[in-house]
Amino acid sequence: MPQITVDYSPELSRSFDRRGFALALHKAAGPVVGSEPAHFKTRFRPIDECVIGEDTGGAAMVHVRVGLLTGRTTEAKQQLGAVVLEQAGQSITPVPGLSVSVTVEVFDMDRETYQRTSV
């Protein structure tokens, strides 16, 4: 059920272990949100262009957006955010001269409009 979208700067295409991040996140976040790792879905989108701060170069970003069905406490969402940041930090190999900003947003998906099927 958790729907995860990860946007990342193109400078990180070789230094961000996206698959490793997703698999580790699914496992670590499952107990926090009460969901089995098999129910997590993560997709990655490279950012065509981004401007960070005064755009003097040497900066990149990763933004993780996690959608959960309503009902999780604020504390659980904050704990999930911490897990996301920890896993991202472990999945990005430092690049000399490149500062990486990692952010996370956890939001409620409306139970009344979320639908799923398997084919």
GROMACS elastic network, one bead per residue, 0.5 to 0.9 nm:
[ bonds ]
;  ai    aj funct       b0    kb
    1    35     6  0.74188   500
    1    36     6  0.87939   500
    1    38     6  0.88668   500
    1    39     6  0.50752   500
    1    40     6  0.55967   500
    1    41     6  0.71590   500
    1    67     6  0.83523   500
    1    68     6  0.69285   500
    1    69     6  0.74632   500
    1   116     6  0.86319   500
    2    33     6  0.87020   500
    2    35     6  0.78748   500
    2    39     6  0.67910   500
    2    41     6  0.62839   500
    2    42     6  0.82940   500
    2    66     6  0.66475   500
    2    67     6  0.56256   500
    2    68     6  0.50968   500
    2    69     6  0.75193   500
    3    39     6  0.89031   500
    3    40     6  0.63484   500
    3    41     6  0.51861   500
    3    42     6  0.62406   500
    3    43     6  0.83766   500
    3    65     6  0.80969   500
    3    66     6  0.57354   500
    3    68     6  0.67984   500
    4    22     6  0.89839   500
    4    40     6  0.76027   500
    4    41     6  0.60041   500
    4    43     6  0.63495   500
    4    44     6  0.85419   500
    4    64     6  0.69212   500
    4    65     6  0.56106   500
    4    67     6  0.63057   500
    4    68     6  0.89817   500
    5    41     6  0.84973   500
    5    42     6  0.58188   500
    5    43     6  0.50993   500
    5    44     6  0.59594   500
    5    45     6  0.74706   500
    5    63     6  0.81529   500
    5    64     6  0.58182   500
    5    65     6  0.51945   500
    5    66     6  0.66346   500
    5    67     6  0.86088   500
    6    18     6  0.89326   500
    6    42     6  0.74350   500
    6    43     6  0.62319   500
    6    45     6  0.60782   500
    6    46     6  0.82683   500
    6    62     6  0.68674   500
    6    63     6  0.57152   500
    6    65     6  0.64080   500
    6    66     6  0.87567   500
    7    43     6  0.87359   500
    7    44     6  0.60068   500
    7    46     6  0.56701   500
    7    47     6  0.61342   500
    7    61     6  0.80086   500
    7    62     6  0.56691   500
    7    63     6  0.52216   500
    7    64     6  0.65456   500
    7    65     6  0.84597   500
    8    11     6  0.83550   500
    8    12     6  0.69288   500
    8    13     6  0.80319   500
    8    16     6  0.87502   500
    8    44     6  0.76295   500
    8    45     6  0.64959   500
    8    46     6  0.50366   500
    8    47     6  0.56205   500
    8    60     6  0.77322   500
    8    61     6  0.57086   500
    8    63     6  0.64725   500
    8    64     6  0.86820   500
    9    12     6  0.57213   500
    9    13     6  0.74436   500
    9    45     6  0.89510   500
    9    46     6  0.59604   500
    9    47     6  0.52101   500
    9    48     6  0.75376   500
    9    49     6  0.74372   500
    9    50     6  0.72536   500
    9    59     6  0.89068   500
    9    60     6  0.54654   500
    9    61     6  0.54501   500
    9    62     6  0.65769   500
   10    13     6  0.53309   500
   10    14     6  0.86458   500
   10    46     6  0.58557   500
   10    47     6  0.62182   500
   10    48     6  0.70689   500
   10    49     6  0.80063   500
   10    60     6  0.80798   500
   11    14     6  0.75382   500
   11    15     6  0.80580   500
   11    59     6  0.87950   500
   11    60     6  0.67272   500
   11    61     6  0.89553   500
   11    95     6  0.89960   500
   11    98     6  0.86061   500
   12    15     6  0.50494   500
   12    16     6  0.54415   500
   12    46     6  0.88946   500
   12    60     6  0.73922   500
   12    61     6  0.83421   500
   12    62     6  0.87166   500
   12    92     6  0.78875   500
   12    93     6  0.87259   500
   12    95     6  0.83702   500
   12   100     6  0.88028   500
   13    16     6  0.59865   500
   13    17     6  0.83739   500
   13    18     6  0.87747   500
   13    46     6  0.78680   500
   14    17     6  0.76282   500
   14    93     6  0.87211   500
   15    91     6  0.81442   500
   15    92     6  0.56448   500
   15    93     6  0.50148   500
   15    94     6  0.71608   500
   15    95     6  0.72298   500
   16    19     6  0.88332   500
   16    20     6  0.88433   500
   16    21     6  0.82070   500
   16    88     6  0.84093   500
   16    91     6  0.58398   500
   16    93     6  0.63858   500
   17    20     6  0.53539   500
   17    21     6  0.60327   500
   17    22     6  0.87180   500
   17    88     6  0.88734   500
   17    91     6  0.52588   500
   17    92     6  0.63294   500
   17    93     6  0.80784   500
   18    22     6  0.62016   500
   18    23     6  0.86830   500
   18    44     6  0.75864   500
   18    88     6  0.88184   500
   18    91     6  0.72015   500
   18    92     6  0.85692   500
   19    22     6  0.51762   500
   19    23     6  0.62308   500
   19    24     6  0.85501   500
   20    23     6  0.52864   500
   20    24     6  0.60435   500
   20    25     6  0.83627   500
   20    91     6  0.67749   500
   21    24     6  0.52856   500
   21    25     6  0.58983   500
   21    26     6  0.85061   500
   21    84     6  0.89188   500
   21    87     6  0.61843   500
   21    88     6  0.62514   500
   21    90     6  0.78664   500
   21    91     6  0.55299   500
   21    92     6  0.86639   500
   22    25     6  0.50733   500
   22    26     6  0.60430   500
   22    27     6  0.86376   500
   22    40     6  0.88933   500
   22    41     6  0.85485   500
   22    42     6  0.64121   500
   22    43     6  0.86398   500
   22    87     6  0.86273   500
   23    26     6  0.52598   500
   23    27     6  0.64154   500
   23    28     6  0.87318   500
   23    37     6  0.82480   500
   24    27     6  0.52743   500
   24    28     6  0.60933   500
   24    29     6  0.83901   500
   24    87     6  0.68094   500
   25    28     6  0.51097   500
   25    29     6  0.56417   500
   25    30     6  0.81020   500
   25    37     6  0.85800   500
   25    83     6  0.73507   500
   25    84     6  0.65530   500
   25    87     6  0.61880   500
   25    88     6  0.84289   500
   26    29     6  0.54264   500
   26    30     6  0.59361   500
   26    35     6  0.89751   500
   26    36     6  0.79735   500
   26    38     6  0.78084   500
   26    39     6  0.84719   500
   26    40     6  0.60765   500
   26    41     6  0.84099   500
   26    42     6  0.87157   500
   27    30     6  0.55880   500
   27    31     6  0.79418   500
   27    36     6  0.79468   500
   27    37     6  0.54415   500
   27    38     6  0.89415   500
   28    31     6  0.68426   500
   28    32     6  0.75878   500
   28    37     6  0.84686   500
   28    80     6  0.89207   500
   28    83     6  0.70172   500
   28    84     6  0.87519   500
   28    87     6  0.84300   500
   29    32     6  0.51609   500
   29    33     6  0.63899   500
   29    34     6  0.83039   500
   29    35     6  0.80155   500
   29    36     6  0.89198   500
   29    37     6  0.79108   500
   29    79     6  0.88645   500
   29    80     6  0.62523   500
   29    83     6  0.66261   500
   29    84     6  0.78461   500
   30    33     6  0.56021   500
   30    34     6  0.56517   500
   30    36     6  0.54011   500
   30    37     6  0.56250   500
   30    39     6  0.88852   500
   30    40     6  0.83037   500
   31    34     6  0.50400   500
   31    35     6  0.65396   500
   31    36     6  0.77135   500
   31    37     6  0.89581   500
   32    35     6  0.79551   500
   32    76     6  0.63081   500
   32    77     6  0.83387   500
   32    79     6  0.71012   500
   32    80     6  0.63305   500
   32    83     6  0.88056   500
   33    36     6  0.89559   500
   33    68     6  0.83387   500
   33    72     6  0.70602   500
   33    76     6  0.66467   500
   33    77     6  0.78669   500
   33    80     6  0.73791   500
   35    38     6  0.82576   500
   35    39     6  0.66823   500
   35    40     6  0.78316   500
   36    39     6  0.55676   500
   36    40     6  0.73855   500
   37    40     6  0.55315   500
   37    41     6  0.88778   500
   38    41     6  0.81686   500
   42    66     6  0.89197   500
   46    49     6  0.88638   500
   47    50     6  0.67931   500
   50    55     6  0.88466   500
   50    60     6  0.82125   500
   50    61     6  0.84116   500
   51    54     6  0.76051   500
   51    55     6  0.55765   500
   51    59     6  0.87139   500
   51    60     6  0.87680   500
   52    55     6  0.52261   500
   52    56     6  0.82942   500
   52    57     6  0.83845   500
   52    59     6  0.66861   500
   52    60     6  0.74238   500
   52    61     6  0.80879   500
   53    56     6  0.78757   500
   53    59     6  0.87382   500
   54    57     6  0.85233   500
   55    58     6  0.83250   500
   55    59     6  0.77497   500
   56    59     6  0.79922   500
   57    60     6  0.85956   500
   57    98     6  0.81988   500
   58    96     6  0.89814   500
   58    97     6  0.57698   500
   58    99     6  0.60247   500
   58   100     6  0.85873   500
   59    97     6  0.82936   500
   59    98     6  0.53162   500
   59   100     6  0.58205   500
   59   101     6  0.76057   500
   60    98     6  0.68131   500
   60    99     6  0.61240   500
   60   101     6  0.63003   500
   60   102     6  0.87499   500
   61    99     6  0.82614   500
   61   100     6  0.52171   500
   61   102     6  0.58008   500
   61   103     6  0.79465   500
   62    88     6  0.84462   500
   62   100     6  0.73326   500
   62   101     6  0.62899   500
   62   103     6  0.63833   500
   62   104     6  0.84718   500
   63   101     6  0.82083   500
   63   102     6  0.58440   500
   63   104     6  0.57258   500
   63   105     6  0.78167   500
   64    84     6  0.77346   500
   64    85     6  0.88060   500
   64   102     6  0.78346   500
   64   103     6  0.62369   500
   64   105     6  0.62540   500
   64   106     6  0.83759   500
   65   103     6  0.85849   500
   65   104     6  0.58229   500
   65   106     6  0.59747   500
   65   107     6  0.76686   500
   66    81     6  0.87208   500
   66   104     6  0.76441   500
   66   105     6  0.61717   500
   66   107     6  0.62540   500
   66   108     6  0.85190   500
   67   105     6  0.84887   500
   67   106     6  0.60175   500
   67   107     6  0.50671   500
   67   108     6  0.56891   500
   67   109     6  0.57105   500
   68    71     6  0.84101   500
   68    72     6  0.78457   500
   68   106     6  0.74641   500
   68   107     6  0.62768   500
   68   108     6  0.50417   500
   68   109     6  0.54690   500
   68   110     6  0.85832   500
   69    72     6  0.77384   500
   69   107     6  0.84747   500
   69   108     6  0.54904   500
   69   110     6  0.62863   500
   69   111     6  0.58379   500
   69   114     6  0.80908   500
   70    73     6  0.89351   500
   70   107     6  0.84406   500
   70   108     6  0.50136   500
   70   109     6  0.60575   500
   70   110     6  0.64359   500
   70   111     6  0.65363   500
   71   108     6  0.80606   500
   72    75     6  0.81196   500
   72    76     6  0.61329   500
   72    77     6  0.67072   500
   72   108     6  0.83027   500
   73    76     6  0.51553   500
   73    77     6  0.63737   500
   73    78     6  0.86594   500
   74    77     6  0.50965   500
   74    78     6  0.61466   500
   74    79     6  0.85614   500
   75    78     6  0.50634   500
   75    79     6  0.60824   500
   75    80     6  0.84981   500
   76    79     6  0.50088   500
   76    80     6  0.60485   500
   76    81     6  0.85685   500
   77    81     6  0.61907   500
   77    82     6  0.87301   500
   77   106     6  0.62924   500
   77   107     6  0.81696   500
   78    82     6  0.63652   500
   78    83     6  0.87401   500
   78   106     6  0.80620   500
   79    82     6  0.50925   500
   79    83     6  0.63214   500
   79    84     6  0.87252   500
   80    83     6  0.50080   500
   80    84     6  0.62144   500
   80    85     6  0.87071   500
   80   106     6  0.78746   500
   81    84     6  0.50886   500
   81    85     6  0.62920   500
   81    86     6  0.86348   500
   81   103     6  0.87445   500
   81   104     6  0.60575   500
   81   105     6  0.72071   500
   81   106     6  0.68558   500
   82    85     6  0.51788   500
   82    86     6  0.61368   500
   82    87     6  0.86269   500
   82   104     6  0.86228   500
   83    86     6  0.50972   500
   83    87     6  0.61063   500
   83    88     6  0.84840   500
   84    87     6  0.52629   500
   84    88     6  0.60508   500
   84    89     6  0.85417   500
   84   103     6  0.88355   500
   84   104     6  0.70651   500
   85    88     6  0.51245   500
   85    89     6  0.61008   500
   85    90     6  0.86797   500
   85   102     6  0.68843   500
   85   103     6  0.72478   500
   85   104     6  0.71218   500
   86    89     6  0.51869   500
   86    90     6  0.64059   500
   86    91     6  0.88068   500
   87    90     6  0.51177   500
   87    91     6  0.62448   500
   87    92     6  0.89433   500
   88    91     6  0.50185   500
   88    92     6  0.63363   500
   88   102     6  0.74959   500
   89    92     6  0.56789   500
   89    93     6  0.82985   500
   89   102     6  0.80700   500
   90    93     6  0.77327   500
   92    95     6  0.87371   500
   92   100     6  0.88691   500
   94    97     6  0.88343   500
   94    98     6  0.75261   500
   94    99     6  0.83063   500
   94   100     6  0.84059   500
   95    98     6  0.54429   500
   95    99     6  0.79012   500
   95   100     6  0.89010   500
   96    99     6  0.83997   500
  108   111     6  0.86869   500
  109   112     6  0.87296   500
  109   113     6  0.80229   500
  109   114     6  0.69310   500
  110   113     6  0.55812   500
  110   114     6  0.61554   500
  111   114     6  0.54468   500
  111   115     6  0.82951   500
  112   115     6  0.82998   500
